[in-house]
Amino acid sequence: MKTLTPQIVSEKFYRKLSGGKIKCLLCRHYCELKEGQTGVCGVNKNESGQLVNLVYGKVAALNIDPIEKKPLYHFLPGTTALSLGTVGCNMQCSFCQNWQISQEKTILQKDFVSPKQIVDLALKYKAKSIAYTYNEPTIFYPYARDIALEAKTHGIKNVFVTNGIESIEVVKDMPGIIDAANVDFKAYDEAYYRRELKAPFTVRETLRLMKQVGLWVEVTTLIIPGINDAPEHLKKIAGFIARNLGTETPWHLSAFHPDYKMQDRSATSVTTLEQAYDIAVKAGLKFVYVGNVGLRKNITYCPHCHQALIERVGYQILSNKITDGKCPYCQTKIPGIWN
């Protein structure tokens, strides 16, 4: 391995301004950076009037995960993803479960890991996809993009696990490069995004655009007591998904557990998760899943004949009856990417 030279980002992802300033186009913060200044993510910097991605090739976390852990349930079920992330993030969530890297600005990694080396690892471990995850991947999109393009030459798919504040420019660049995304819809509350997450409330626009450009999209909401667990709040998110993304869009409902700076709230109750599930179903959503509490509400049913098609326990697939993307009982097409 060689020592990293910071990566100069393609000019399609930043714009030169007057006085040596530049505008970063990687996320919806659209940071305007003076010479030597770094964006809110801490990893994209103006150096001599060029945008430099300081974490290009600097991997902070690397694992082989079940694709169900992302969570993606309608995307290559039963396969594994080579998952990677860097330091830095464009949000400041007080409940972040990966805060050790996402809220870290210091780049400690000494070695450079090339896109080809990442793909070679995916091939070695027979991963069917590469997942850009753990921290917010749009802040290292130049690196993820190069990995994804290399992966495509070997038939490996690529997925984003994201907070949904990608720039318009990044999302429009994704077709043919990124295949699927799981997007966190954290709350239906602009003030909450700006006050608590320190980010713009653009997740709705991102979701719509991802669907428009042809990505497979699944949505996750971490249900936090006293923040977004009120029935009226959950109805807004469910209604948005149904109206704007389609009732076939999977919605994952996850339980909150105290972490990082949010230690003052109790874990999400099973009752709350079951109420959220019922709200989603009443909104017309056909594929609703409750994760990380051991409930059996993570089975994929045919929306037409209601037969169980994929049965899961945790991240393990017990059975998958979907054949050629269809229900074997009634031949209804089941939305997703199955091979």
C-alpha positions as CSV (number, residue, x, y, z in Angstrom):
1,M,0.0,0.0,0.0
2,K,1.1,3.5,-0.7
3,T,0.7,6.7,1.3
4,L,-2.4,8.7,0.3
5,T,-2.1,11.9,-1.7
6,P,-5.4,13.8,-1.0
7,Q,-7.8,13.3,-3.9
8,I,-8.7,16.2,-6.1
9,V,-12.4,16.0,-6.8
10,S,-13.8,16.2,-10.3
11,E,-15.1,19.7,-11.2
12,K,-18.6,18.2,-11.7
13,F,-18.8,18.1,-7.9
14,Y,-17.7,21.6,-7.1
15,R,-18.0,25.1,-8.5
16,K,-15.4,27.8,-8.6
17,L,-16.5,31.1,-7.1
18,S,-14.8,34.5,-7.0
19,G,-11.9,35.3,-4.7
20,G,-10.5,31.7,-4.7
21,K,-13.7,30.3,-3.0
22,I,-15.4,27.2,-4.2
23,K,-18.8,25.6,-3.6
24,C,-18.9,22.0,-2.7
25,L,-21.7,20.1,-4.6
26,L,-21.5,16.8,-2.7
27,C,-24.4,17.4,-0.3
28,R,-27.3,19.8,0.3
29,H,-25.2,21.9,2.7
30,Y,-23.6,23.2,-0.5
31,C,-20.7,24.6,1.6
32,E,-18.9,27.7,0.2
33,L,-15.3,27.3,1.2
34,K,-12.5,29.8,1.4
35,E,-8.9,28.7,0.7
36,G,-7.9,26.2,3.4
37,Q,-11.5,25.8,4.7
38,T,-13.2,22.4,5.3
39,G,-16.9,21.8,4.9
40,V,-19.3,20.8,7.7
41,C,-18.4,17.2,7.0
42,G,-14.8,17.8,8.0
43,V,-13.4,15.9,5.1
44,N,-13.9,18.0,1.9
45,K,-11.5,21.0,1.7
46,N,-10.6,23.9,-0.5
47,E,-7.0,23.5,-1.4
48,S,-5.7,26.0,-4.0
49,G,-9.1,26.6,-5.4
50,Q,-9.8,22.8,-5.9
51,L,-12.0,20.5,-3.8
52,V,-10.0,17.8,-2.1
53,N,-11.6,14.8,-0.6
54,L,-9.4,14.1,2.4
55,V,-10.8,10.6,3.1
56,Y,-10.3,9.3,-0.4
57,G,-8.8,5.8,0.1
58,K,-8.9,6.2,3.9
59,V,-11.2,3.4,5.1
60,A,-12.2,3.7,8.8
61,A,-14.5,0.6,8.9
62,L,-14.6,-2.4,6.7
63,N,-16.8,-5.6,7.2
64,I,-18.6,-8.3,5.4
65,D,-22.3,-8.0,6.3
66,P,-25.6,-9.7,5.3
67,I,-27.4,-7.3,2.9
68,E,-30.4,-7.5,5.3
69,K,-28.3,-5.6,7.9
70,K,-28.3,-2.5,5.8
71,P,-31.3,-3.0,5.9
72,L,-32.3,-4.0,2.4
73,Y,-34.9,-6.7,2.1
74,H,-35.8,-6.5,-1.5
75,F,-32.3,-6.4,-2.9
76,L,-30.3,-9.7,-3.4
77,P,-31.7,-11.4,-0.3
78,G,-29.4,-13.9,1.4
79,T,-26.3,-12.4,0.0
80,T,-23.4,-10.5,1.6
81,A,-22.2,-7.0,1.1
82,L,-18.6,-5.7,1.6
83,S,-19.4,-2.7,3.8
84,L,-17.1,0.3,4.2
85,G,-17.1,3.8,5.6
86,T,-14.7,6.6,6.4
87,V,-14.6,9.3,9.2
88,G,-16.8,12.4,9.0
89,C,-20.5,13.2,8.5
90,N,-22.7,16.0,7.3
91,M,-25.1,15.5,10.2
92,Q,-24.6,15.7,14.0
93,C,-27.2,13.2,15.3
94,S,-27.0,12.9,19.1
95,F,-28.1,9.3,18.9
96,C,-25.7,8.1,16.2
97,Q,-24.6,4.4,16.7
98,N,-21.4,4.9,14.7
99,W,-20.4,8.2,16.3
100,Q,-16.8,7.0,16.9
101,I,-16.2,7.4,13.1
102,S,-19.0,9.6,11.9
103,Q,-18.3,12.4,14.4
104,E,-14.5,12.1,14.1
105,K,-12.7,14.7,12.0
106,T,-9.1,13.5,12.5
107,I,-8.0,11.1,9.8
108,L,-5.9,8.5,11.5
109,Q,-5.5,5.9,8.7
110,K,-2.0,5.9,7.2
111,D,-2.6,3.5,4.3
112,F,-4.2,4.2,1.0
113,V,-6.8,1.6,-0.1
114,S,-7.5,1.9,-3.8
115,P,-10.8,1.3,-5.4
116,K,-9.4,-1.8,-7.1
117,Q,-8.2,-3.2,-3.7
118,I,-11.8,-2.8,-2.3
119,V,-13.2,-4.6,-5.3
120,D,-10.6,-7.4,-5.0
121,L,-11.7,-7.9,-1.4
122,A,-15.4,-8.1,-2.5
123,L,-14.4,-10.7,-5.1
124,K,-12.3,-12.6,-2.6
125,Y,-15.2,-12.9,-0.1
126,K,-17.8,-13.5,-2.8
127,A,-19.8,-10.4,-1.9
128,K,-22.5,-9.6,-4.4
129,S,-22.5,-5.9,-3.6
130,I,-20.5,-3.2,-2.0
131,A,-22.3,-1.0,0.6
132,Y,-21.2,2.5,1.4
133,T,-22.3,2.9,4.9
134,Y,-21.4,3.4,8.6
135,N,-20.9,7.2,8.1
136,E,-22.6,9.3,5.4
137,P,-21.4,8.1,2.0
138,T,-22.2,11.2,0.0
139,I,-19.3,13.0,1.7
140,F,-16.9,10.4,0.2
141,Y,-18.8,10.0,-3.0
142,P,-15.7,10.6,-5.2
143,Y,-14.2,7.5,-3.6
144,A,-17.4,5.5,-3.6
145,R,-18.0,6.4,-7.2
146,D,-14.6,5.1,-8.3
147,I,-15.1,1.9,-6.3
148,A,-18.5,1.4,-7.8
149,L,-17.4,1.9,-11.4
150,E,-14.6,-0.7,-10.8
151,A,-17.1,-3.1,-9.2
152,K,-19.5,-2.8,-12.2
153,T,-16.8,-4.3,-14.4
154,H,-17.0,-7.5,-12.2
155,G,-20.8,-7.6,-12.0
156,I,-20.9,-6.4,-8.4
157,K,-23.7,-4.1,-7.4
158,N,-23.4,-1.0,-5.2
159,V,-25.7,0.4,-2.5
160,F,-25.8,3.6,-0.4
161,V,-27.0,3.6,3.2
162,T,-27.6,7.3,3.6
163,N,-29.2,10.1,5.6
164,G,-30.7,11.4,2.4
165,I,-29.1,14.9,2.0
166,E,-27.2,14.1,-1.1
167,S,-26.9,17.0,-3.5
168,I,-29.0,17.0,-6.6
169,E,-25.8,16.6,-8.6
170,V,-24.8,13.5,-6.8
171,V,-28.2,11.8,-7.1
172,K,-28.3,12.6,-10.8
173,D,-24.9,11.0,-11.2
174,M,-25.9,7.8,-9.6
175,P,-27.8,5.9,-12.3
176,G,-25.6,3.1,-13.7
177,I,-23.3,3.5,-10.8
178,I,-25.3,3.0,-7.6
179,D,-28.1,0.4,-7.7
180,A,-30.0,0.8,-4.5
181,A,-30.3,3.0,-1.4
182,N,-31.6,2.7,2.0
183,V,-32.5,6.2,3.2
184,D,-33.0,7.3,6.8
185,F,-36.2,9.4,7.1
186,K,-35.5,10.6,10.6
187,A,-38.5,12.8,11.3
188,Y,-41.2,14.7,9.4
189,D,-40.0,18.0,11.0
190,E,-37.9,20.7,9.3
191,A,-37.1,22.4,12.6
192,Y,-35.9,19.1,14.2
193,Y,-33.5,18.5,11.3
194,R,-32.1,22.0,11.5
195,R,-32.0,22.3,15.3
196,E,-30.9,18.8,16.4
197,L,-29.3,17.2,13.3
198,K,-27.7,20.4,12.0
199,A,-28.9,19.6,8.5
200,P,-31.4,20.8,5.9
201,F,-34.7,18.9,5.6
202,T,-34.2,17.7,2.1
203,V,-34.7,14.0,2.5
204,R,-38.1,14.1,0.8
205,E,-36.6,15.7,-2.4
206,T,-33.8,13.2,-2.3
207,L,-36.1,10.3,-2.1
208,R,-38.3,11.5,-4.9
209,L,-35.2,12.1,-7.1
210,M,-33.7,8.7,-6.4
211,K,-37.0,7.1,-7.5
212,Q,-37.1,9.3,-10.6
213,V,-33.6,8.3,-11.7
214,G,-34.3,4.6,-11.2
215,L,-32.6,3.5,-8.0
216,W,-34.2,0.8,-5.9
217,V,-35.1,2.6,-2.7
218,E,-36.0,1.4,0.8
219,V,-36.7,3.7,3.7
220,T,-35.8,3.4,7.4
221,T,-37.1,5.3,10.4
222,L,-35.5,4.9,13.8
223,I,-38.4,5.5,16.2
224,I,-37.3,7.6,19.1
225,P,-39.6,8.1,22.1
226,G,-40.8,11.6,22.4
227,I,-39.2,12.7,19.1
228,N,-41.0,10.9,16.2
229,D,-43.2,8.2,17.8
230,A,-46.5,10.1,17.9
231,P,-49.1,8.5,15.6
232,E,-49.7,11.7,13.7
233,H,-46.0,12.0,13.0
234,L,-45.7,8.5,11.8
235,K,-48.8,8.9,9.6
236,K,-47.0,11.8,7.8
237,I,-44.0,9.7,7.0
238,A,-46.1,6.7,5.9
239,G,-48.3,9.0,3.8
240,F,-45.3,10.6,2.1
241,I,-43.9,7.2,1.2
242,A,-47.2,6.0,-0.2
243,R,-48.0,9.1,-2.2
244,N,-44.5,10.0,-3.5
245,L,-42.5,6.7,-3.6
246,G,-45.3,4.2,-4.1
247,T,-47.0,1.7,-1.8
248,E,-44.5,-1.0,-2.9
249,T,-41.6,0.9,-1.2
250,P,-40.3,-1.1,1.8
251,W,-40.4,0.8,5.1
252,H,-38.2,-0.4,7.9
253,L,-39.2,0.6,11.5
254,S,-36.3,0.3,13.9
255,A,-36.1,0.5,17.7
256,F,-34.0,3.2,19.4
257,H,-31.5,2.2,22.0
258,P,-29.7,4.9,24.1
259,D,-26.3,5.8,22.6
260,Y,-23.8,8.5,22.2
261,K,-25.2,11.8,23.6
262,M,-28.8,10.6,23.8
263,Q,-28.8,8.6,27.0
264,D,-31.8,10.2,28.6
265,R,-34.5,8.3,26.7
266,S,-35.7,4.7,27.1
267,A,-35.5,2.2,24.3
268,T,-38.5,2.1,21.9
269,S,-41.2,-0.2,23.2
270,V,-42.6,-3.2,21.3
271,T,-46.0,-1.6,21.6
272,T,-44.9,1.6,19.9
273,L,-43.3,-0.4,17.0
274,E,-46.5,-2.5,16.6
275,Q,-48.5,0.7,16.5
276,A,-46.2,2.1,13.8
277,Y,-46.5,-1.1,11.8
278,D,-50.3,-0.8,11.9
279,I,-50.1,2.9,10.8
280,A,-48.0,1.9,7.9
281,V,-50.3,-0.9,6.8
282,K,-53.3,1.4,7.1
283,A,-51.5,4.0,4.9
284,G,-51.4,1.3,2.2
285,L,-47.8,0.3,2.4
286,K,-47.4,-3.3,1.2
287,F,-44.0,-4.1,2.6
288,V,-43.4,-3.0,6.2
289,Y,-40.7,-4.5,8.4
290,V,-40.0,-4.2,12.1
291,G,-36.3,-4.7,12.9
292,N,-33.9,-5.3,15.8
293,V,-36.4,-6.3,18.5
294,G,-37.0,-10.0,17.6
295,L,-40.6,-9.6,16.3
296,R,-41.8,-11.8,13.4
297,K,-42.9,-8.7,11.5
298,N,-40.1,-9.0,8.9
299,I,-41.6,-11.5,6.6
300,T,-42.2,-10.6,3.0
301,Y,-45.8,-11.4,2.0
302,C,-47.2,-11.4,-1.5
303,P,-49.5,-8.3,-1.6
304,H,-52.0,-10.2,-3.8
305,C,-52.4,-13.7,-2.3
306,H,-50.7,-13.0,1.1
307,Q,-48.5,-16.0,1.0
308,A,-45.3,-15.8,3.0
309,L,-42.5,-15.5,0.4
310,I,-39.3,-14.6,2.4
311,E,-39.0,-15.6,6.0
312,R,-36.3,-14.0,8.1
313,V,-35.0,-14.3,11.6
314,G,-32.7,-11.5,12.4
315,Y,-30.4,-11.1,9.4
316,Q,-30.8,-14.8,8.4
317,I,-33.1,-16.0,5.5
318,L,-35.0,-19.1,6.5
319,S,-36.7,-19.4,3.1
320,N,-37.1,-17.5,-0.1
321,K,-39.8,-18.6,-2.5
322,I,-39.6,-15.7,-4.9
323,T,-39.0,-17.1,-8.4
324,D,-37.9,-14.9,-11.3
325,G,-39.1,-11.9,-9.3
326,K,-42.6,-13.3,-8.9
327,C,-44.8,-14.9,-6.3
328,P,-44.8,-18.7,-7.2
329,Y,-48.4,-19.0,-6.0
330,C,-50.2,-16.3,-8.1
331,Q,-47.4,-15.0,-10.3
332,T,-47.7,-11.4,-8.9
333,K,-44.5,-9.5,-9.6
334,I,-42.7,-8.6,-6.4
335,P,-40.9,-5.3,-6.6
336,G,-37.1,-5.4,-5.9
337,I,-33.8,-6.5,-7.4
338,W,-33.6,-10.2,-7.0
339,N,-30.5,-11.2,-9.0
